[in-house]
Amino acid sequence: AREAGGCTKFFEPVFEGLTVQPDRGKALVFPVASLDGEADERYLHSGEPVEAGTKWILGTWLMETERSDAADMARSIDGLWKLAGGRPVGASVAKKAEKKADKKAEKKKKKKR
C-alpha cells in the first residue's frame, strides 16, 4: 500500500526546518518541556496532512504538577496552527482549556458557599 504525507514539521530555527517522514514500525519521541517543567518552545511542531495511507499518533503528557497557565498555553497552540496554515480538528484547544478552567473555578465557588 502506498503511503504519503503526514510528516512532522518543527518550527524552531534550531532544527533548521526539520521535517520527519512517518516510517512504519518506528516512533518519533521528543520532550515538550525542560527539566524544570517549563514549556520548551523549541519542540513546537505540526503534523502535515496524510495524502495516502494512515498515520497513527499517540500523544502523552506527563506532568508532575498542574499547570496554572494551561489556557494561555492552549491559545499559543491555536496560534501556531494558524501560522502553519491549518487548524486543529474539532473545537479549539484554547476553548476546551477555558471551559475546563471555568468548571474548576465554579466548583471552588460552590465549595466556599
TIDO-771206 format. One record per atom (N, C-alpha, C): residue in three letters; chain; atom name; z, x negated, y negated. Coordinates in nm, 2 decimals. Each point is the difference from the previous one (the first is absolute). Layout:
<nodes>
NODE     r   c    a       c3       c1       c2
NODE   ALA   A   CA        Z        X        Y
...
</nodes>
This chain:
<nodes>
NODE     r   c    a       c3       c1       c2
NODE   ALA   A    N     0.00    -0.08     0.12
NODE   ALA   A   CA     0.00     0.08    -0.12
NODE   ALA   A    C     0.00    -0.09    -0.12
NODE   ARG   A    N    -0.08     0.04    -0.10
NODE   ARG   A   CA    -0.01    -0.07    -0.12
NODE   ARG   A    C     0.12     0.03    -0.09
NODE   GLU   A    N     0.05    -0.10    -0.07
NODE   GLU   A   CA     0.11     0.01    -0.10
NODE   GLU   A    C    -0.04    -0.07    -0.12
NODE   ALA   A    N     0.03     0.07    -0.12
NODE   ALA   A   CA    -0.03    -0.06    -0.13
NODE   ALA   A    C     0.10     0.05    -0.10
NODE   GLY   A    N     0.02    -0.08    -0.11
NODE   GLY   A   CA     0.09     0.04    -0.11
NODE   GLY   A    C     0.14    -0.02     0.04
NODE   GLY   A    N     0.09     0.06    -0.08
NODE   GLY   A   CA     0.14     0.00     0.03
NODE   GLY   A    C     0.08    -0.12    -0.03
NODE   CYS   A    N    -0.06    -0.09    -0.08
NODE   CYS   A   CA     0.06    -0.13    -0.04
NODE   CYS   A    C     0.13     0.02    -0.08
NODE   THR   A    N     0.09    -0.09     0.01
NODE   THR   A   CA     0.12     0.00    -0.09
NODE   THR   A    C    -0.03    -0.10    -0.11
NODE   LYS   A    N     0.01     0.04    -0.12
NODE   LYS   A   CA    -0.04    -0.08    -0.12
NODE   LYS   A    C     0.13    -0.03    -0.08
NODE   PHE   A    N     0.03    -0.12    -0.03
NODE   PHE   A   CA     0.11    -0.04    -0.08
NODE   PHE   A    C    -0.05    -0.02    -0.14
NODE   PHE   A    N     0.08     0.04    -0.10
NODE   PHE   A   CA    -0.03     0.00    -0.14
NODE   PHE   A    C     0.03    -0.13    -0.07
NODE   GLU   A    N     0.12    -0.06     0.03
NODE   GLU   A   CA     0.05    -0.11    -0.07
NODE   GLU   A    C    -0.09    -0.12     0.00
NODE   PRO   A    N    -0.02    -0.07    -0.11
NODE   PRO   A   CA    -0.08    -0.12    -0.01
NODE   PRO   A    C     0.04    -0.11     0.10
NODE   VAL   A    N     0.13    -0.01     0.03
NODE   VAL   A   CA     0.05    -0.11     0.09
NODE   VAL   A    C    -0.08     0.01     0.13
NODE   PHE   A    N    -0.04     0.12     0.04
NODE   PHE   A   CA    -0.08     0.02     0.13
NODE   PHE   A    C    -0.15    -0.02    -0.02
NODE   GLU   A    N    -0.04    -0.03    -0.12
NODE   GLU   A   CA    -0.14    -0.03    -0.02
NODE   GLU   A    C    -0.10     0.11     0.05
NODE   GLY   A    N     0.04     0.13    -0.02
NODE   GLY   A   CA    -0.09     0.11     0.05
NODE   GLY   A    C     0.00     0.02     0.15
NODE   LEU   A    N     0.11    -0.04     0.07
NODE   LEU   A   CA     0.01     0.01     0.14
NODE   LEU   A    C    -0.03     0.14     0.05
NODE   THR   A    N    -0.09     0.01     0.09
NODE   THR   A   CA    -0.04     0.13     0.07
NODE   THR   A    C     0.01    -0.03     0.15
NODE   VAL   A    N     0.08     0.08     0.07
NODE   VAL   A   CA     0.02    -0.02     0.14
NODE   VAL   A    C    -0.07     0.11     0.08
NODE   GLN   A    N    -0.10    -0.03     0.08
NODE   GLN   A   CA    -0.07     0.10     0.08
NODE   GLN   A    C     0.09     0.03     0.12
NODE   PRO   A    N     0.01     0.13     0.03
NODE   PRO   A   CA     0.08     0.04     0.12
NODE   PRO   A    C    -0.07    -0.06     0.13
NODE   ASP   A    N     0.08    -0.04     0.09
NODE   ASP   A   CA    -0.05    -0.06     0.13
NODE   ASP   A    C     0.08     0.06     0.11
NODE   ARG   A    N    -0.07     0.08     0.09
NODE   ARG   A   CA     0.07     0.07     0.11
NODE   ARG   A    C     0.10    -0.09     0.08
NODE   GLY   A    N     0.12     0.05     0.02
NODE   GLY   A   CA     0.10    -0.08     0.07
NODE   GLY   A    C     0.08    -0.09    -0.08
NODE   LYS   A    N    -0.03    -0.01    -0.13
NODE   LYS   A   CA     0.08    -0.09    -0.09
NODE   LYS   A    C     0.07     0.08    -0.11
NODE   ALA   A    N     0.10    -0.06    -0.05
NODE   ALA   A   CA     0.08     0.06    -0.11
NODE   ALA   A    C     0.01    -0.09    -0.12
NODE   LEU   A    N     0.00     0.06    -0.12
NODE   LEU   A   CA     0.02    -0.07    -0.12
NODE   LEU   A    C     0.14     0.04    -0.05
NODE   VAL   A    N     0.08    -0.10    -0.01
NODE   VAL   A   CA     0.14     0.02    -0.03
NODE   VAL   A    C     0.04    -0.08    -0.13
NODE   PHE   A    N     0.06     0.06    -0.10
NODE   PHE   A   CA     0.04    -0.07    -0.12
NODE   PHE   A    C     0.12     0.07    -0.06
NODE   PRO   A    N     0.08    -0.08    -0.08
NODE   PRO   A   CA     0.11     0.06    -0.07
NODE   PRO   A    C    -0.04     0.08    -0.13
NODE   VAL   A    N     0.09     0.08    -0.04
NODE   VAL   A   CA    -0.03     0.07    -0.13
NODE   VAL   A    C     0.12    -0.03    -0.10
NODE   ALA   A    N     0.10    -0.08     0.04
NODE   ALA   A   CA     0.11    -0.03    -0.08
NODE   ALA   A    C     0.04    -0.14     0.02
NODE   SER   A    N     0.07    -0.06    -0.10
NODE   SER   A   CA     0.05    -0.13     0.01
NODE   SER   A    C     0.13     0.01     0.08
NODE   LEU   A    N     0.06    -0.12     0.03
NODE   LEU   A   CA     0.13     0.00     0.07
NODE   LEU   A    C     0.11     0.07    -0.07
NODE   ASP   A    N    -0.01     0.00    -0.14
NODE   ASP   A   CA     0.11     0.07    -0.07
NODE   ASP   A    C    -0.02     0.15    -0.02
NODE   GLY   A    N    -0.10     0.05     0.07
NODE   GLY   A   CA    -0.03     0.15     0.00
NODE   GLY   A    C    -0.09     0.05    -0.11
NODE   GLU   A    N    -0.04    -0.09    -0.08
NODE   GLU   A   CA    -0.09     0.05    -0.11
NODE   GLU   A    C    -0.14     0.01     0.05
NODE   ALA   A    N    -0.07     0.10    -0.05
NODE   ALA   A   CA    -0.14     0.02     0.03
NODE   ALA   A    C    -0.08    -0.12    -0.03
NODE   ASP   A    N    -0.09    -0.05     0.09
NODE   ASP   A   CA    -0.08    -0.11    -0.01
NODE   ASP   A    C    -0.14     0.04    -0.03
NODE   GLU   A    N    -0.04     0.01    -0.12
NODE   GLU   A   CA    -0.13     0.06    -0.04
NODE   GLU   A    C    -0.12    -0.09     0.04
NODE   ARG   A    N     0.03    -0.12     0.05
NODE   ARG   A   CA    -0.11    -0.08     0.06
NODE   ARG   A    C    -0.07     0.07     0.11
NODE   TYR   A    N     0.07     0.09     0.07
NODE   TYR   A   CA    -0.05     0.06     0.12
NODE   TYR   A    C    -0.06     0.14    -0.02
NODE   LEU   A    N    -0.02     0.04    -0.13
NODE   LEU   A   CA    -0.06     0.13    -0.03
NODE   LEU   A    C    -0.14    -0.01     0.06
NODE   HIS   A    N    -0.04     0.11     0.07
NODE   HIS   A   CA    -0.12     0.00     0.07
NODE   HIS   A    C    -0.06     0.15     0.01
NODE   SER   A    N    -0.12     0.01     0.05
NODE   SER   A   CA    -0.06     0.13     0.03
NODE   SER   A    C    -0.07    -0.01     0.13
NODE   GLY   A    N    -0.02     0.12     0.05
NODE   GLY   A   CA    -0.08     0.01     0.13
NODE   GLY   A    C    -0.14     0.05    -0.04
NODE   GLU   A    N    -0.11    -0.07     0.03
NODE   GLU   A   CA    -0.13     0.04    -0.02
NODE   GLU   A    C    -0.04     0.12     0.09
NODE   PRO   A    N    -0.09     0.09    -0.04
NODE   PRO   A   CA    -0.04     0.11     0.09
NODE   PRO   A    C    -0.06    -0.05     0.13
NODE   VAL   A    N     0.04     0.07     0.11
NODE   VAL   A   CA    -0.06    -0.03     0.13
NODE   VAL   A    C    -0.14     0.06     0.00
NODE   GLU   A    N    -0.10    -0.08     0.03
NODE   GLU   A   CA    -0.14     0.05     0.00
NODE   GLU   A    C    -0.04     0.05     0.14
NODE   ALA   A    N     0.05    -0.07     0.11
NODE   ALA   A   CA    -0.03     0.04     0.14
NODE   ALA   A    C     0.11    -0.05     0.08
NODE   GLY   A    N     0.04     0.09     0.10
NODE   GLY   A   CA     0.11    -0.04     0.09
NODE   GLY   A    C     0.13     0.06    -0.06
NODE   THR   A    N     0.12    -0.06     0.05
NODE   THR   A   CA     0.13     0.05    -0.03
NODE   THR   A    C     0.09    -0.12    -0.04
NODE   LYS   A    N     0.08     0.02    -0.10
NODE   LYS   A   CA     0.10    -0.10    -0.04
NODE   LYS   A    C     0.14     0.06     0.02
NODE   TRP   A    N     0.08    -0.07     0.07
NODE   TRP   A   CA     0.14     0.04     0.02
NODE   TRP   A    C     0.09    -0.08    -0.10
NODE   ILE   A    N     0.09     0.07    -0.06
NODE   ILE   A   CA     0.09    -0.06    -0.09
NODE   ILE   A    C     0.15     0.03     0.03
NODE   LEU   A    N     0.08    -0.09     0.00
NODE   LEU   A   CA     0.15     0.02     0.02
NODE   LEU   A    C     0.07    -0.06    -0.12
NODE   GLY   A    N     0.05     0.08    -0.08
NODE   GLY   A   CA     0.07    -0.05    -0.12
NODE   GLY   A    C     0.15     0.02     0.02
NODE   THR   A    N     0.08    -0.11    -0.01
NODE   THR   A   CA     0.14     0.01     0.03
NODE   THR   A    C     0.07    -0.07    -0.12
NODE   TRP   A    N     0.10     0.07    -0.06
NODE   TRP   A   CA     0.08    -0.05    -0.11
NODE   TRP   A    C     0.14    -0.02     0.05
NODE   LEU   A    N     0.05    -0.11     0.00
NODE   LEU   A   CA     0.14    -0.03     0.04
NODE   LEU   A    C     0.08    -0.03    -0.13
NODE   MET   A    N     0.10     0.07    -0.03
NODE   MET   A   CA     0.08    -0.02    -0.13
NODE   MET   A    C     0.14    -0.02     0.03
NODE   GLU   A    N     0.06    -0.09    -0.05
NODE   GLU   A   CA     0.15    -0.03     0.01
NODE   GLU   A    C     0.08     0.10    -0.08
NODE   THR   A    N    -0.05     0.03    -0.12
NODE   THR   A   CA     0.06     0.10    -0.09
NODE   THR   A    C    -0.10     0.09    -0.06
NODE   GLU   A    N     0.04     0.12    -0.04
NODE   GLU   A   CA    -0.09     0.09    -0.06
NODE   GLU   A    C    -0.05    -0.05    -0.14
NODE   ARG   A    N    -0.13     0.02    -0.02
NODE   ARG   A   CA    -0.06    -0.05    -0.13
NODE   ARG   A    C     0.03     0.11    -0.11
NODE   SER   A    N     0.05    -0.05    -0.11
NODE   SER   A   CA     0.02     0.10    -0.11
NODE   SER   A    C    -0.12     0.02    -0.08
NODE   ASP   A    N    -0.10    -0.08     0.01
NODE   ASP   A   CA    -0.12     0.01    -0.07
NODE   ASP   A    C    -0.12     0.05     0.08
NODE   ALA   A    N     0.03     0.08     0.10
NODE   ALA   A   CA    -0.11     0.04     0.09
NODE   ALA   A    C    -0.11     0.08    -0.07
NODE   ALA   A    N     0.04     0.09    -0.09
NODE   ALA   A   CA    -0.10     0.08    -0.07
NODE   ALA   A    C    -0.09    -0.09    -0.09
NODE   ASP   A    N     0.06    -0.10    -0.07
NODE   ASP   A   CA    -0.08    -0.09    -0.08
NODE   ASP   A    C    -0.10    -0.08     0.09
NODE   MET   A    N     0.05    -0.05     0.12
NODE   MET   A   CA    -0.08    -0.07     0.09
NODE   MET   A    C    -0.12     0.08     0.05
NODE   ALA   A    N     0.03     0.13     0.03
NODE   ALA   A   CA    -0.10     0.09     0.04
NODE   ALA   A    C    -0.11     0.02    -0.10
NODE   ARG   A    N     0.04     0.01    -0.13
NODE   ARG   A   CA    -0.10     0.02    -0.11
NODE   ARG   A    C    -0.09    -0.13    -0.01
NODE   SER   A    N     0.06    -0.11     0.03
NODE   SER   A   CA    -0.08    -0.13     0.00
NODE   SER   A    C    -0.10     0.01     0.11
NODE   ILE   A    N     0.04     0.04     0.11
NODE   ILE   A   CA    -0.09     0.01     0.12
NODE   ILE   A    C    -0.12     0.10    -0.03
NODE   ASP   A    N     0.04     0.11    -0.06
NODE   ASP   A   CA    -0.11     0.10    -0.04
NODE   ASP   A    C    -0.10    -0.07    -0.10
NODE   GLY   A    N     0.06    -0.08    -0.10
NODE   GLY   A   CA    -0.08    -0.07    -0.09
NODE   GLY   A    C    -0.10    -0.10     0.06
NODE   LEU   A    N     0.05    -0.07     0.10
NODE   LEU   A   CA    -0.08    -0.09     0.07
NODE   LEU   A    C    -0.12     0.07     0.07
NODE   TRP   A    N     0.03     0.12     0.06
NODE   TRP   A   CA    -0.11     0.07     0.06
NODE   TRP   A    C    -0.11     0.03    -0.10
NODE   LYS   A    N     0.04     0.04    -0.12
NODE   LYS   A   CA    -0.10     0.04    -0.10
NODE   LYS   A    C    -0.08    -0.13    -0.04
NODE   LEU   A    N     0.07    -0.11    -0.01
NODE   LEU   A   CA    -0.07    -0.13    -0.04
NODE   LEU   A    C    -0.10    -0.04     0.11
NODE   ALA   A    N     0.03     0.03     0.12
NODE   ALA   A   CA    -0.08    -0.03     0.11
NODE   ALA   A    C    -0.12     0.10     0.02
NODE   GLY   A    N     0.00     0.10    -0.08
NODE   GLY   A   CA    -0.10     0.10     0.00
NODE   GLY   A    C     0.01     0.11     0.11
NODE   GLY   A    N     0.12     0.00     0.06
NODE   GLY   A   CA     0.03     0.10     0.10
NODE   GLY   A    C     0.12     0.09    -0.04
NODE   ARG   A    N     0.04     0.07     0.10
NODE   ARG   A   CA     0.12     0.08    -0.02
NODE   ARG   A    C     0.08     0.02     0.13
NODE   PRO   A    N     0.13     0.01     0.00
NODE   PRO   A   CA     0.07     0.02     0.12
NODE   PRO   A    C    -0.03     0.14     0.06
NODE   VAL   A    N     0.00     0.01     0.13
NODE   VAL   A   CA    -0.02     0.12     0.07
NODE   VAL   A    C     0.12     0.10    -0.02
NODE   GLY   A    N    -0.03     0.12    -0.02
NODE   GLY   A   CA     0.11     0.10    -0.02
NODE   GLY   A    C     0.06    -0.01    -0.14
NODE   ALA   A    N     0.13     0.05    -0.01
NODE   ALA   A   CA     0.07    -0.01    -0.12
NODE   ALA   A    C     0.02    -0.14    -0.04
NODE   SER   A    N     0.01    -0.02    -0.13
NODE   SER   A   CA     0.02    -0.14    -0.05
NODE   SER   A    C     0.14    -0.05     0.04
NODE   VAL   A    N     0.00    -0.13     0.02
NODE   VAL   A   CA     0.12    -0.07     0.05
NODE   VAL   A    C     0.11     0.03    -0.11
NODE   ALA   A    N    -0.03    -0.01    -0.13
NODE   ALA   A   CA     0.10     0.01    -0.10
NODE   ALA   A    C     0.06     0.14     0.00
NODE   LYS   A    N    -0.09     0.10     0.02
NODE   LYS   A   CA     0.05     0.14     0.00
NODE   LYS   A    C     0.10     0.02     0.11
NODE   LYS   A    N    -0.03    -0.05     0.12
NODE   LYS   A   CA     0.09     0.01     0.12
NODE   LYS   A    C     0.13    -0.06    -0.03
NODE   ALA   A    N     0.00    -0.12    -0.06
NODE   ALA   A   CA     0.12    -0.08    -0.03
NODE   ALA   A    C     0.08     0.08    -0.11
NODE   GLU   A    N    -0.06     0.06    -0.10
NODE   GLU   A   CA     0.07     0.07    -0.10
NODE   GLU   A    C     0.07     0.12     0.06
NODE   LYS   A    N    -0.07     0.08     0.09
NODE   LYS   A   CA     0.05     0.11     0.06
NODE   LYS   A    C     0.13    -0.03     0.08
NODE   LYS   A    N    -0.01    -0.11     0.07
NODE   LYS   A   CA     0.11    -0.05     0.08
NODE   LYS   A    C     0.12    -0.03    -0.09
NODE   ALA   A    N    -0.03    -0.07    -0.11
NODE   ALA   A   CA     0.11    -0.04    -0.09
NODE   ALA   A    C     0.06     0.12    -0.06
NODE   ASP   A    N    -0.08     0.10    -0.04
NODE   ASP   A   CA     0.05     0.13    -0.06
NODE   ASP   A    C     0.09     0.07     0.10
NODE   LYS   A    N    -0.04     0.01     0.13
NODE   LYS   A   CA     0.08     0.07     0.10
NODE   LYS   A    C     0.14    -0.07     0.02
NODE   LYS   A    N    -0.01    -0.14     0.00
NODE   LYS   A   CA     0.13    -0.08     0.01
NODE   LYS   A    C     0.09     0.03    -0.12
NODE   ALA   A    N    -0.06     0.00    -0.12
NODE   ALA   A   CA     0.09     0.03    -0.12
NODE   ALA   A    C     0.05     0.14     0.01
NODE   GLU   A    N    -0.07     0.10     0.04
NODE   GLU   A   CA     0.04     0.13     0.01
NODE   GLU   A    C     0.12     0.01     0.10
NODE   LYS   A    N    -0.01    -0.07     0.11
NODE   LYS   A   CA     0.11     0.00     0.10
NODE   LYS   A    C     0.13    -0.05    -0.06
NODE   LYS   A    N    -0.02    -0.11    -0.08
NODE   LYS   A   CA     0.12    -0.06    -0.06
NODE   LYS   A    C     0.07     0.10    -0.10
NODE   LYS   A    N    -0.09     0.07    -0.07
NODE   LYS   A   CA     0.06     0.10    -0.10
NODE   LYS   A    C     0.08     0.11     0.08
NODE   LYS   A    N    -0.06     0.04     0.11
NODE   LYS   A   CA     0.07     0.11     0.07
NODE   LYS   A    C     0.13    -0.05     0.06
NODE   LYS   A    N     0.01    -0.13     0.04
NODE   LYS   A   CA     0.12    -0.05     0.06
NODE   LYS   A    C     0.11    -0.01    -0.11
NODE   LYS   A    N    -0.04    -0.03    -0.13
NODE   LYS   A   CA     0.10    -0.01    -0.11
NODE   LYS   A    C     0.06     0.14    -0.04
NODE   ARG   A    N    -0.08     0.10     0.03
NODE   ARG   A   CA     0.05     0.14    -0.04
NODE   ARG   A    C     0.11     0.05     0.08
</nodes>
